[in-house]
């Protein structure tokens, strides 16, 4: 194991601890408050939002058309992650600019930010998967991308559950259902919406929306990128069935 792989392994261990620690008192209170607020939203609206997000995500993840970087093979982990870092940098700056523009446009453009921002994040995850050597043509790899997305944008309690599903993925994926409708889309949309609501609410405020949109999008894409890096490190460094990228 190279020095870089040892360093990545230490970072991975720290990340895994953060993913599995119990929710703090603040996390629990926040979750209860959000659950209470969600209970006031009519069921019809919940169903509508769930359907919209489900179709948007499925369209990107499981549609016939998708784009990603070419898979990297026979490169060191260090070189692969150098390319991953470049990709994260590109996407977080693109997301920041998009958030700034839609934030400056007030309510209507602020609402338009949602599908555009979602597409940017998912496109980045496709690129990262390919740069680590995984084929996004494989439906089960796209389900893993969906889990990374959940991991990044969930409260700590749900994050622990998602993390458990991701452990030993290369064994668990063989038991995946062929029907993506069995995925818990209601939980997915609520966790995602609850996570971004506070961060991006100010984007709709005239005058400061551009700044808030720029900063919020930048930080969330950076956060998602770091989650993805460790999620793929976990498979490469800990699973003997998945070959770690070798020297060039």
Buried (B, 14 or more C-beta within 10 A) or exposed (E): EEEEBEEBBEBBEEBBEEBEEEBEEEBBEBBEEBEEEEEEEEEEEBEEBBEEBBEBBBBBBEEEEBEBBEBBEEBBBBBBBEBBBEBBEEBBBBBBBBBBBBBBBBEEBBEBBBBBBBBBBBBBBBBBBBBBBBEBEEEBBBBBBBBBBBBBBBBBEBBBEBBEBBBBBEEBBEEBEEEBEEBEBBBBBBBBBBBBEEBBEBBBBEEEBBBBBBBBBBBBBBBBBBBBBBBBBBBBBBBEEBEBBEEE
